[in-house]
Amino acid sequence: MSVYVARDRASALEHISSRIDSTVDLDYETAWEDAFELGRLGQQRGIVVQFRTIEHVCVESADALARGLRGEKLTFRQRHLYCRFDMTALSEDCLCELEALAIKHGDYILPGHLLQEATLIWN
């Protein structure tokens, strides 16, 4: 089963109405307001509608962390970035820059051993 990521209410409604066998993943700023209503509508049509507030990201390298934080953030979810590499390999200046970017995005940089299940992998 495929997952359709809805970036707004209108596209979520359109996809649910199309009755395509998939899961609709609500990923927009006000999705929490629509989750219950769209979930009920999806249930009536046999479509799973999900809403998550946190993205658990497995980060495999320092380069992946830098690319991910320096690029545009395409989700409204808070990201928990679990670093599966030796963070001491980063210079202090680089680490400070990446931590500042994470704070700006509302994300957290965490040690990799805390990761239980990833929803996304940066490599």
C-alpha positions as MATLAB code, in Angstrom:
seq = 'MSVYVARDRASALEHISSRIDSTVDLDYETAWEDAFELGRLGQQRGIVVQFRTIEHVCVESADALARGLRGEKLTFRQRHLYCRFDMTALSEDCLCELEALAIKHGDYILPGHLLQEATLIWN';
ca = [
       0.000    0.000    0.000;
       1.352    3.411   -0.926;
       1.462    6.523    1.219;
       0.226    9.822   -0.156;
       1.592   12.894    1.647;
      -1.000   15.670    1.740;
       0.545   19.134    2.058;
      -2.849   20.830    2.566;
      -6.480   20.025    3.398;
      -7.681   20.319   -0.202;
      -5.228   17.715   -1.521;
      -6.082   15.381    1.385;
      -9.804   15.650    0.604;
      -9.165   15.103   -3.101;
      -7.120   11.974   -2.451;
      -9.618   10.562    0.043;
     -12.466   11.226   -2.409;
     -10.590    9.424   -5.189;
     -10.806    6.174   -3.167;
      -7.310    5.145   -4.246;
      -6.113    2.320   -2.003;
      -3.464    4.056    0.058;
      -2.686    5.833    3.280;
      -3.025    9.616    3.460;
      -0.322   11.195    5.606;
      -1.312   14.707    6.760;
       1.763   16.956    6.787;
       0.801   20.618    6.993;
       0.635   23.262    9.686;
      -3.045   22.906   10.587;
      -3.299   19.147   10.013;
      -3.956   18.549   13.699;
      -7.225   20.455   13.296;
      -8.316   18.249   10.367;
      -7.033   14.862   11.548;
     -10.198   13.650   13.250;
     -12.629   14.754   10.542;
     -10.476   13.481    7.671;
      -9.809   10.257    9.562;
     -13.540    9.592    9.834;
     -14.086   10.443    6.172;
     -11.209    8.166    5.169;
     -12.562    5.353    7.321;
     -15.905    5.569    5.514;
     -14.073    5.162    2.206;
     -11.585    2.508    3.314;
      -8.600    4.849    3.409;
      -6.255    5.192    6.361;
      -5.551    8.803    7.359;
      -2.614    9.391    9.671;
      -1.197   12.424   11.432;
       2.164   12.434   13.184;
       3.785   15.307   15.033;
       7.319   13.896   15.115;
       9.586   12.480   12.423;
      12.257   10.072   13.756;
      15.246   10.441   11.426;
      18.205    8.050   11.406;
      21.212   10.148   10.343;
      24.024    7.976    8.983;
      26.804   10.559    8.502;
      27.932   14.070    9.358;
      27.474   15.050    5.697;
      23.877   13.809    5.754;
      23.188   15.834    8.897;
      24.659   18.967    7.319;
      22.717   18.485    4.058;
      19.479   17.798    5.891;
      19.709   20.816    8.170;
      21.053   23.240    5.570;
      18.368   22.334    3.042;
      14.778   23.497    3.052;
      12.601   21.809    5.679;
       9.659   20.301    3.801;
       7.679   19.090    6.805;
       5.854   20.787    9.648;
       6.769   17.912   11.930;
       9.386   18.219   14.600;
      12.352   16.055   13.640;
      14.356   14.015   16.117;
      17.701   13.520   14.390;
      19.425   10.397   15.719;
      23.121   10.550   14.756;
      24.581    7.110   14.018;
      28.097    8.480   13.539;
      30.864    9.839   15.747;
      29.826   13.414   16.490;
      33.328   14.207   17.789;
      34.479   14.101   14.148;
      32.701   17.435   13.611;
      34.571   20.620   14.373;
      33.169   22.724   17.197;
      32.208   25.489   14.751;
      30.387   23.054   12.461;
      28.568   21.426   15.376;
      27.486   24.841   16.709;
      26.185   25.813   13.257;
      24.231   22.559   12.902;
      22.788   22.846   16.402;
      21.687   26.424   15.644;
      19.991   25.245   12.436;
      18.255   22.421   14.311;
      16.966   24.892   16.905;
      15.784   27.239   14.146;
      13.831   24.349   12.560;
      12.459   23.197   15.919;
      14.397   19.923   15.683;
      16.584   17.976   18.109;
      19.984   16.383   17.492;
      20.208   13.193   19.543;
      22.677   10.325   19.974;
      21.992    7.376   17.680;
      21.702    4.755   20.419;
      18.367    6.306   21.489;
      16.718    5.498   18.156;
      14.048    2.812   18.382;
      12.264    3.102   15.048;
      13.065    5.431   12.155;
      10.433    7.024    9.939;
      13.131    8.406    7.633;
      16.830    7.818    6.908;
      19.350   10.457    5.898;
      22.493    8.995    4.336;
];
